[in-house]
Structures are given as C-alpha cells and as structure tokens.
Amino acid sequence: MIELLTAVFSVTFFVTVIRASTPLVFATMGGLISDLSGALNVALEGMMLIAALTSVIVSAYAPWWVGVLAGVSAGAMLGAVMALFHLRLKADIILVGFGVNILATGGTVFALSLATGGDKGTSINLPSKAIPRVNLPFLEDVPVLNLLHGHSLLSWFAVLTVVAIWYFLYRTPWGLWLRGVGEYPAAPEAAGVNVRQVRTWALVASGALSGLGGAQLAMFNYVGFTRDMTAGRGFIALGAVLLGARHPIGALFAALLFGVFEALSIVMPNLFSWIPGELIQTIPFVVTVLALILLSIRAQRALKARGVAN
C-alpha cells in the first residue's frame, strides 16, 4: 500500500494521468457538443480510431502538424457523414454511430495493411512523427509547478478547448441556440434557427474534437498506430459526458477521473504482480458502468420528485 501511495503522489503518475486524460478530454468535449444539440454521437470510438490512423499515415510523409490536421479533418468528415445519414436521410443516429464504429474496426486494419505493405497489427514500418512536448526547464526543479513540465502541446490545447467550449455554450447566442435545439427544438425553430444546420455543425465539431483525441493517442501517447488502439476510450468519453452532468467543467473532471483510473491500470501491475494485468485494465470500464448506473438512478429519482411536485 505504501508503494502504491508513493507512486500515486509522484510527478511521474501525474504526467501519466495527463497523458491518459488528454484524448479522453477531446472526445468528451466532442460528445458533449453533439449530445447538447440532441444528436447523441456514439461513434466517438470509431472517429478516434480512424483519425489516429490518418494522423500516423499523413505524418509519415508530412510535418507533424499536418498529420494532426489530417486526423481532425477525418473526424470532421465522419461527423458530416453522420449528419447526412441522420438529418437528411432520416437514419437513426444510434445505428449510424454503430455503423461508423464497425467501419472503423475493419477499415483501419485494411487501410493499415495497404499503407504498410501487409502489416495488419501495427504501423511499425511507417516513420510517423510525434507531437512535440512543451518543456519548461525553469520549472523543472520547482516543487508542484514542475508538474507542468513536459506535457504534449495538445494537452495544453485541451485546457483551452474546454474554456472555449464553456464560453461558447454559456456566453454566446450560438451556444444558446445549440442548447435550445437539444432541449426543445420547436422553440429555436420558431425563432428562425435552422435546427438541422445546428445539429450538422455540432456533429462536425464533435468529429473534429474526436479527431484531436485520436491524433494525441497515436502521435504522443503511442507514436504509431496499433490495431484497435482506442480500446473503448470513445465509450468512456460518453460516460464522462453523463458523469459530468453535461457541462464542460464537469465533463473535464470526469475525463480526468477516468484518466486517473487508466494511469492506475498502468502503475499497479508493476507494484502488485500477483494481480492479473487484464483485471486492472478493466478498472476504467467498471467505473464507467457504475457511473452510468448511478446517473440512471439519480435521473429516475428526479423524475419521481417532479411527478410528486406536480
């Protein structure tokens, strides 16, 4: 137990938490925007996976930032495809999302084999680039503040993204339209707001943010692509949206919480070798399920309270 506490309250563990949380933060913000618009995006997993592979392939032949933009573009295009099928062709948004996830699972393996000359497991043959770290040497020896040293450039951008989304949702008329479309679309439509257009852009933004998460995962957390490397992070992001009460700040802390559990699943096998590593790696998913159950119970109690009040 002492070894575990020592590991948890260390700079290395904090850095691991930030590294693990950054892709989740981007995907969670993407899921939040689409959810608030009334178009639940269950394709976050597939979007991250396709964006991760796209970033790796493009960065092998271009600067790292071009690879990141390629991943963002891939996610945004998938969001546009979802909007086309759901809003124009009237397909169910959940089924469209699962279709994207299935496409990503098989399509990335096929595309990887084409890009690497037959390798269907990893992109080890592709000399892909990494997102640079933001090193702050003057803080390296300063207690507490040294926690800010050596993080990915996108980790800093994730913090700015959360602040920007909060400001957009609660301080701009466009954010009010977005929330209004999700809560009661008839009201903003009566005011002249194009509901379909708002949801389209929400899905595109959701895909772009998921693309950033995929790029971080494949160009910093792991430099390279591995088959099914997202490992359920898109679904964890959906849980973080609900656990964070559909608010940017709450969703941020929920994503960080899941990042802590993912970091624990990395640290604990080294300290407790008698515990199977596979069991430890299920911690984030178990927490996700428990969080969803608790939220469901809370929602049912709120509905009953409203019924009594009425």
N, C-alpha and C positions, 0 to 999 in steps of 0.2 A: 504493500500500500504506500509506503514511504517513497519507493521508487516511482510509483505512478504519479504521486503528488509533485515530486521533483520534476518529472518530465512535463507535467501539465503546466506548471508555473515556470516555464523556461521560454527563452526567446525563440528557440527552435520550434516549440509547439505553437506559439503564436503565429510565426511565419507560416507554418503548415496549415493553420486554421484559415488564414487569409488566402493562401493559395487554393485551398479546397473550396472556400466560400465564393470566390470571385465568379466562376462560371455559374454557380447557383444564383448569385445576386442578379446577373444579367438575365438569366432565364426566368427568374421570379418576377422581375420588373416587366418582362415581356408578357408573362402570363397574367400579371395584374392589369395591364392596359387592355388586353383583349377581354378579360373577364369583366372589367368595369364597363366595357362597351356592350356587353350582352352576348359576346361571341366567345365562348369558352374554348381556349386553344389547348387541346390535348396532344397536339403534335410537337410540343416543345422538345421532346426527346429526339424525334426524327430530324427536326430542324437543326438541333445542335450537332447531331451526328453528320449530316450532310455538309454543314458549314465547316466542321472540323476537317473533313477530308478535302473539301475545296480549298481551305486555307493552306493545308500542307502541300497539295499539288501545285498551287499557284506560287507559293513562297519558294518552291524548289527552283523556279525559273525567274523570279522577280524579287524585289525588296520585301522585307517582312511586312511593311505596312500595306503593300498591295495585296499580300496574302490575307491580311485581316479584313481589308475592304472586300475582297472576293468572298470571304465567309459571310460577312454582313449582307452582301448582295444576294448570295444564295439563300440565306434565311428570309430576306425580304421578298424574294421571288416566290418562295414557297408560301409565304403569307398571302401574296397576291393570288396564287393558285387556289388557296383555300377560300379566299373571298369570292373568287369566280364561281367555284362549285357551290358554295353555301348561299351566297347572296343573290347570284344571278340565276344559277341552275337549280336553286332550292334544295340542294342536298343537305342532309343532316350534318351539322357541324362536328358531332362526335365521330360519325362514320368517316367523314373526310379526314379528320385528325388521325384516326387509326390507319386510314389508307396511307397517309404520309409516313407514319411510323413504320409500316410494313415495307413501303417503298425504300425507306432509308436503310432498313436492316439488310435487305438483299442487294439493293442498288449500290450501296457503298462498297460491298465486297466485290461486286462485279467491276465497278469503276477502279477500285484499288488494283485488281488483277491486271486491268488494261494499263494502268499508269506505271506499274512496277514490273511488267513483263511476266505476270503469272503468280505473284505472291498474293495470297488471299488472307493473310493474317496481319501483317504489319507493313509499314512504308519504309522499312529499314534501308531499302535501296534508293530512296529519294533523299537527296541532301537538303531537306527543308530547313527553313530558318526559324529562329526563336524571337519572341517579343523581348525587347531589352528590359533590363531591370532599372529601377530608379534608385541609384546608390547615393546615399547621403553620408559621406565619410565623416563629416563634422559631428554627426550624431551617434557614430558607431560606439563610442565609449561613454556615452551619456546614459545613465540609468533611466529606464522607462521609455525615453524618447528614442532609444536605439531600436525599439520595436518598429519604427517607421522606416528602417533602413532595408534596402534590398528587395522591395516588392516589385511586381510587374507593373509596367506602365498602365495596363488595363485595370489593375486593382485600384489605382488612384482614379482612373476614369469612371470606375463603377460607383465610387462615392459621389462624384459629380453627377452621374446619371440619376442616382436616387434623389438628390436635391433638386435636379432639374425636373424630374417627373412630379415630385411633390409640388413644386411651384406651378407647373403646368396644370395639374389637376385641381388645385385649390386657390390659385391666384390669377387664372386667365379664363376668359369666356369659353375658349375651346375646350378646356378641361371640364367646365361645367356642362358643355354640350355632350362631351363623352360620357360623363357620369349620368346625365339625364337620359341619354339614349339607352344606357344599360338598365336603368331603374324603371323608366316609364316612357318608352319611345314615342307614344302618341303625343305627349306634351311638347317635346322639342320639334317634332314633325309639324305640329300645328303652328309653331313659331317660325317655320320656314327652314329648319335644319334638315339637311339631307341625311337621313338615318343610315341608308345604305353606304353612303360615302364615308361617314364617320366610322362605321364598323370596318369598312375596307381598309382605311388608313390605320385603324387600330391593329388589324391582323398583320398588315405590312410592318408596322413598328414592332409588333410582337416577334415577328420572324427575324427582323434585323437585330434586335436585342439578343435573341437566342443565338443568332449567328456570332455575335461577340462572345457569348459564352463558349460556343464551340471552338472559336479561334483561340481563346485563352487556354482551353483544355488541351488543344493539340499543338500549340506553339509556345507554351510556357510550362504548364503542369507536367505535360509529357511532350517532348519535342519529337513529334512524329504521330502518325495515325495507327491505331490498333483497332481491330475489328470489335464492334460494339463497345467502344471505349467510354461512351457516355454512361453506361452501366446504371440506367434508371434515374439519372440526375434530372431529366425533364419532368418525370413524375414527382420527384421530391420537390421540385420547384412549384408544382401545382399545390402540393401540400403546404408549402411555405406561404403561398398566397392566402390560403384559407386560415392558416395558423396566425398569420399577421393581420387578420381581420380586414383584409382587402384594403390595406393602407400602406403607402410606400415605406414609411419608417418601420411599421410593424413587420412588413414583409422582409425588410432588410435584416432585422434582428432574428426573424425566423430562419432566414437563409444562413446567418452566422451561427445559429444554434445547430443547424444540420451540418455546417462546416466543422463545428467542434466535434460532433459525433463521428464524422468521417475522419478527422485527424486522430481521434481516439482509436479508430479501427486500424490506423497505420501504426500508431505508437504501441498499443497494447500487445500485439504478437511478439514484439521484441522484449517485453517485460514479463509476460505470462505465456511462456512457450507451451504450457500444458493445456491452454485454451485453444481450440481449433481456430485458425485464422478466418475460415469461412463463417464461423459463428459470429465473430467480432465484426466482420464486414456487413452483417445484417442489421447492425445497430441503427444506422440512419433510416432504413426501411421500416423497422419495427416502430421507431419513434414517429415516422410519418403516419403509419396506420393508427397508432394510438392518438395522435393529434387530430386526425380526421374523425375518429370515434368521439372524442371529447367535444369537438366542434359540432358534430351532429347532435349530441345530447344537449348542448347549450342552445342550439337553434330550436330544437323541439320544445325545450322549456320556455324559450322566448315566445314561441307561437302559442303555447298554452297560456302564458301570462297575458298575452294580448287578447286571447279569447275570453279569459276571465274578466279582464278590464272592460271589454266591450259588453 
